[in-house]
Amino acid sequence: MATDREDGSQQFLKAFSDPDAVARYADGVRRFVPGLDALHRMTGILLAERAPQDALVLVLGAGGGLELKALADTYPGWRFVGVDPSAEMLRLAALTMGSHAARAELVEGYIDDAPQEPFDAAVCLLTLHFLDTAERTRTAREIRRRLKPGAPFVVAHSSFSQAPDTRDQWLSRYAAYAVASGADREQVDKARDAVAAGVNLFSPEQDESILRSAGFIDVSLFYAAFTWRGWIAYA
């Protein structure tokens, strides 16, 4: 996951730089994100509709390497550039990829640190919710600028109704799912409070609008699971 350099979500970047927290990442994220492995599988299917067999794929927020490994396992001809601000998470990504690591260039930084070369596809999972409106739009625009015309972009992150009468209920469901998946109640409550206070949460309608304002077309929802949404769009 990646974060903005300037907003209140710096606490999350610090957590992703903690070796103990990083070591628990793969297990923890599956407890909070329903259908994570299916999300990775669907991401590959959507990209492969247009990406060639020798595609170069940009993965923003690549720390941990779960999506990198899933894509590399299924699409042996693809190469990757993975970008993330956490050196610890990138080290985990290399370990997670195992024998596929040679097919990925891992870059410590943000979207501005990604190569300019045109990519055949791009992925950004569990990341953009750390950015405010302006930075999220700018980041999406920079991703699009690095894509070949018509190239697919899969993005998924926390996105749900922000209406006052439903926001807290959805945050409670987010927490309840993690507890039901085996996460520690005390840690889940802390995570819920941190998300409520430090993550830039938008409605799906606003998120789709941001993608369109960044220049993406044919934006379509393909994944919805409690507080999470995912879209496929094209440069």
C-alpha positions as CSV (number, residue, x, y, z in Angstrom):
1,M,0.0,0.0,0.0
2,A,1.1,3.6,-0.6
3,T,0.3,6.8,1.1
4,D,0.4,10.6,0.5
5,R,3.4,12.4,1.7
6,E,1.6,15.2,3.4
7,D,-1.7,14.2,4.9
8,G,-2.7,12.6,8.2
9,S,-2.3,9.1,6.8
10,Q,1.5,9.3,7.6
11,Q,0.7,7.0,10.6
12,F,-0.1,4.2,8.1
13,L,3.2,4.7,6.3
14,K,5.0,4.4,9.6
15,A,3.1,1.1,10.3
16,F,4.2,-0.2,7.0
17,S,7.8,0.6,7.9
18,D,7.6,-1.4,11.1
19,P,9.3,-4.8,10.5
20,D,6.9,-6.6,12.9
21,A,3.8,-5.1,11.3
22,V,5.2,-5.9,7.8
23,A,5.8,-9.5,8.8
24,R,2.1,-9.8,9.7
25,Y,0.8,-8.0,6.6
26,A,-0.2,-10.8,4.4
27,D,-2.3,-12.5,7.1
28,G,-3.8,-9.3,8.4
29,V,-4.9,-7.8,5.0
30,R,-6.9,-11.0,4.2
31,R,-8.8,-10.6,7.5
32,F,-9.9,-7.1,6.5
33,V,-10.6,-7.3,2.8
34,P,-13.3,-9.8,1.8
35,G,-12.4,-11.9,-1.2
36,L,-8.8,-10.6,-1.6
37,D,-7.5,-13.6,-3.5
38,A,-10.6,-13.4,-5.8
39,L,-9.9,-9.7,-6.3
40,H,-6.4,-10.5,-7.5
41,R,-7.7,-13.2,-9.8
42,M,-10.4,-10.8,-11.3
43,T,-7.7,-8.1,-11.7
44,G,-5.7,-10.5,-13.9
45,I,-8.6,-11.5,-16.0
46,L,-9.6,-7.8,-16.7
47,L,-6.1,-6.8,-17.6
48,A,-5.6,-9.8,-19.8
49,E,-8.5,-8.8,-22.0
50,R,-6.3,-6.1,-23.5
51,A,-2.8,-6.6,-22.3
52,P,-0.4,-8.6,-24.5
53,Q,1.3,-11.8,-23.4
54,D,4.5,-9.9,-22.9
55,A,2.9,-6.9,-21.1
56,L,4.7,-4.4,-19.0
57,V,2.4,-3.7,-16.0
58,L,2.7,-0.8,-13.6
59,V,1.7,-1.7,-10.0
60,L,1.3,1.3,-7.7
61,G,1.2,0.4,-4.0
62,A,3.0,-2.8,-4.7
63,G,4.3,-3.3,-1.1
64,G,3.7,-6.8,0.2
65,G,3.7,-8.2,-3.3
66,L,0.5,-10.2,-3.1
67,E,-1.0,-8.9,-6.3
68,L,2.5,-9.1,-8.0
69,K,2.8,-12.8,-7.1
70,A,-0.8,-13.5,-8.2
71,L,-0.4,-11.9,-11.6
72,A,3.1,-13.3,-12.1
73,D,1.9,-16.9,-11.2
74,T,-0.9,-16.7,-13.8
75,Y,0.7,-14.6,-16.6
76,P,4.3,-15.9,-17.1
77,G,5.1,-13.5,-19.9
78,W,4.3,-10.3,-18.0
79,R,6.9,-8.0,-16.5
80,F,6.2,-5.5,-13.7
81,V,7.3,-2.2,-12.2
82,G,6.1,-2.1,-8.6
83,V,6.2,1.2,-6.8
84,D,5.7,1.8,-3.0
85,P,7.0,4.3,-0.5
86,S,8.0,1.7,2.1
87,A,11.3,-0.1,1.7
88,E,10.3,-2.7,4.2
89,M,7.1,-3.5,2.2
90,L,9.1,-3.7,-1.0
91,R,11.5,-6.2,0.6
92,L,8.5,-8.3,1.6
93,A,7.2,-8.0,-2.0
94,A,10.5,-9.4,-3.4
95,L,10.3,-12.3,-0.9
96,T,6.6,-12.9,-1.7
97,M,7.3,-13.1,-5.4
98,G,10.0,-15.7,-4.9
99,S,11.3,-17.0,-8.2
100,H,9.2,-14.3,-10.1
101,A,11.1,-11.5,-8.4
102,A,13.5,-11.2,-11.4
103,R,10.5,-10.1,-13.5
104,A,9.8,-7.1,-11.4
105,E,11.6,-3.8,-11.0
106,L,10.7,-2.5,-7.5
107,V,10.9,1.3,-7.0
108,E,10.8,3.0,-3.6
109,G,8.6,6.1,-3.9
110,Y,5.4,7.4,-5.3
111,I,3.8,7.7,-8.8
112,D,6.3,10.5,-9.7
113,D,9.1,8.0,-9.2
114,A,7.6,5.5,-11.6
115,P,9.3,5.2,-15.1
116,Q,7.7,7.3,-17.8
117,E,7.7,4.5,-20.4
118,P,4.3,3.6,-21.8
119,F,2.8,0.6,-19.9
120,D,0.4,-2.0,-21.3
121,A,-1.6,-2.0,-18.1
122,A,-1.7,-0.7,-14.5
123,V,-3.0,-1.8,-11.1
124,C,-3.5,0.1,-7.9
125,L,-5.0,-1.9,-5.1
126,L,-5.8,-0.9,-1.5
127,T,-3.9,2.4,-2.0
128,L,-5.7,5.4,-3.3
129,H,-7.9,5.8,-0.2
130,F,-4.8,7.2,1.5
131,L,-4.8,10.3,-0.8
132,D,-7.0,13.4,-0.6
133,T,-9.1,14.5,-3.6
134,A,-6.4,16.6,-5.3
135,E,-3.6,14.1,-4.8
136,R,-5.8,11.2,-5.8
137,T,-6.8,12.9,-9.0
138,R,-3.2,13.9,-9.8
139,T,-2.0,10.3,-9.1
140,A,-4.7,8.8,-11.3
141,R,-3.8,11.3,-14.0
142,E,-0.1,10.4,-13.8
143,I,-1.0,6.7,-14.0
144,R,-3.0,7.3,-17.1
145,R,-0.2,9.4,-18.6
146,R,2.1,6.4,-18.3
147,L,-0.3,4.0,-20.1
148,K,-0.6,3.2,-23.8
149,P,-3.9,4.4,-25.4
150,G,-6.7,2.1,-24.5
151,A,-4.6,0.3,-21.9
152,P,-6.6,-1.2,-18.9
153,F,-6.3,0.1,-15.3
154,V,-7.7,-1.8,-12.3
155,V,-8.1,0.1,-9.1
156,A,-9.7,-1.0,-5.8
157,H,-9.8,0.6,-2.3
158,S,-12.0,1.5,0.5
159,S,-15.1,3.3,-0.9
160,F,-18.6,3.4,0.5
161,S,-21.4,5.7,1.4
162,Q,-20.3,8.7,3.5
163,A,-23.8,9.8,4.4
164,P,-23.9,10.6,8.2
165,D,-26.6,8.0,8.9
166,T,-24.7,5.1,7.2
167,R,-20.9,5.9,7.5
168,D,-20.5,4.6,11.0
169,Q,-22.6,1.5,10.3
170,W,-20.3,0.5,7.4
171,L,-17.2,1.1,9.5
172,S,-18.7,-1.2,12.1
173,R,-19.3,-3.8,9.4
174,Y,-15.7,-3.4,8.3
175,A,-14.6,-4.2,11.8
176,A,-17.0,-7.0,12.3
177,Y,-15.8,-8.8,9.2
178,A,-12.2,-8.7,10.5
179,V,-13.2,-10.0,13.9
180,A,-15.3,-12.8,12.2
181,S,-12.2,-13.6,10.2
182,G,-10.1,-14.1,13.3
183,A,-8.5,-10.7,13.9
184,D,-8.0,-9.5,17.5
185,R,-10.9,-7.4,18.7
186,E,-8.7,-4.8,20.4
187,Q,-6.5,-4.4,17.3
188,V,-9.6,-4.2,15.0
189,D,-11.1,-1.4,17.1
190,K,-7.9,0.5,16.8
191,A,-7.8,-0.1,13.1
192,R,-11.4,1.1,12.8
193,D,-10.7,4.3,14.6
194,A,-7.5,4.9,12.6
195,V,-9.4,4.4,9.3
196,A,-12.2,6.7,10.4
197,A,-9.8,9.5,11.4
198,G,-6.9,9.1,9.0
199,V,-8.1,7.7,5.7
200,N,-9.7,9.8,3.0
201,L,-13.0,8.0,2.6
202,F,-15.2,8.8,-0.4
203,S,-18.4,7.5,-1.8
204,P,-18.2,5.2,-4.9
205,E,-19.8,8.0,-7.0
206,Q,-17.0,10.4,-6.0
207,D,-14.3,7.8,-6.7
208,E,-15.7,7.2,-10.2
209,S,-15.8,10.9,-10.8
210,I,-12.1,11.2,-9.9
211,L,-11.2,8.5,-12.4
212,R,-13.1,10.2,-15.1
213,S,-11.6,13.6,-14.3
214,A,-8.2,12.0,-14.5
215,G,-9.0,11.1,-18.1
216,F,-10.0,7.5,-17.8
217,I,-13.0,6.2,-19.9
218,D,-15.5,3.4,-19.7
219,V,-15.2,3.2,-15.9
220,S,-17.0,0.2,-14.6
221,L,-17.5,-1.3,-11.1
222,F,-16.5,-5.0,-10.9
223,Y,-15.9,-5.6,-7.2
224,A,-18.0,-4.6,-4.2
225,A,-17.5,-6.2,-0.8
226,F,-18.6,-4.3,2.4
227,T,-16.5,-1.1,2.5
228,W,-14.4,-2.0,-0.6
229,R,-15.0,-1.2,-4.3
230,G,-13.0,-2.0,-7.5
231,W,-13.2,-0.6,-11.0
232,I,-11.9,-1.3,-14.4
233,A,-11.1,1.7,-16.6
234,Y,-9.2,2.5,-19.8
235,A,-6.6,5.1,-20.8
